[in-house]
Amino acid sequence: MTATKTLNAIIVDDEPLGRERVRNLCDDLGGLDVVGEASDGVTAMKLVQKLRPDMIFLDIQMPEMNGIAVAEALEEDDMPAVVFVTAYDEYAIRAFELHAVDYLLKPFDLDRFSTAVDRARQRRASGLGREALVPLLEDLRDRSRYPVRLSVKTRDTIRLIRIADIDWIGSAGNYVELHVGKETHLLRQTMTAMENSLDPDRFIRIHRTTIVNIERIKQITTLFKGEYQVQLVDGTRLTLSRGYRDRLDAFAI
């Protein structure tokens, strides 16, 4: 049996946690040698030119030069297999045009990550082209029924909040509180209506008063009487009640 060739890979993401996540998945999957990392597009370009990797895991939203611009600037003749890793689905068509082999939408698991790496191997072995993104684009169409933004009205302004940027949502009487980084926004909505409007692959309800962005979960700790403490990457601690424990089973948590 022919041994699987180890692919040299570069990870590009302006968030250290994002790079660590991909690096850990590379270690778990095997057959990948992470030869470089970058936190911005300019550095990524220099690494590609210097190291000539087989593939590149490329974030989109980055300072100075975003991931799309990096892919556009790469020379097609020796272009590595590009896998975009992002929370933003609106760039998928442009990724398709740039011959990316896959487009990983956060959150994703090891199986989905493995599929992306398999597509990179096929690209290196046989020059697989645009058809690699067809199944993904079909999946994105299925996701399109969920909104990308919410409008939050105050007395004299309307704020547009990207749903992917929401860390967690709490109940506040006849309103819900949208926790986005250090900001909190009130939206007149019930928790049940809010839950039904969100992509269940990205947001889960962990308590009658709490919905959380799965991508923001750092760890879960057992408390007592069937309850758990959910810690987010920013340090926020939330309660997962016993009645909602089964919501996390699909994510192997």
Stockholm file with secondary structure:
# STOCKHOLM 1.0

chainA/1-253         MTATKTLNAIIVDDEPLGRERVRNLCDDLGGLDVVGEASDGVTAMKLVQKLRPDMIFLDIQMPEMNGIAVAEALEEDDMPAVVFVTAYDEYAIRAFELHAVDYLLKPFDLDRFSTAVDRARQRRASGLGREALVPLLEDLRDRSRYPVRLSVKTRDTIRLIRIADIDWIGSAGNYVELHVGKETHLLRQTMTAMENSLDPDRFIRIHRTTIVNIERIKQITTLFKGEYQVQLVDGTRLTLSRGYRDRLDAFAI
#=GR chainA/1-253 SS CCCCCCEEEEEECSSHHHHHHHHHHHHHHCSEEEEEEESSHHHHHHHHHHHCCSEEEECSSCSSSCHHHHHHHSCSTTCCEEEEEESCGGGHHHHHHTTCSEEEESSCCHHHHHHHHHHHHHHHHHCCCGGGGHHHHHHHHHHTTSCSEEEEECSSCEEEEEGGGCCEEEEETTEEEEEETTEEEEEECCHHHHHHHSCTTTEEEEETTEEEEGGGEEEEEECSTTCEEEEETTSCEEEECGGGGGGGGGGTC
#=GC SS_cons         CCCCCCEEEEEECSSHHHHHHHHHHHHHHCSEEEEEEESSHHHHHHHHHHHCCSEEEECSSCSSSCHHHHHHHSCSTTCCEEEEEESCGGGHHHHHHTTCSEEEESSCCHHHHHHHHHHHHHHHHHCCCGGGGHHHHHHHHHHTTSCSEEEEECSSCEEEEEGGGCCEEEEETTEEEEEETTEEEEEECCHHHHHHHSCTTTEEEEETTEEEEGGGEEEEEECSTTCEEEEETTSCEEEECGGGGGGGGGGTC
//
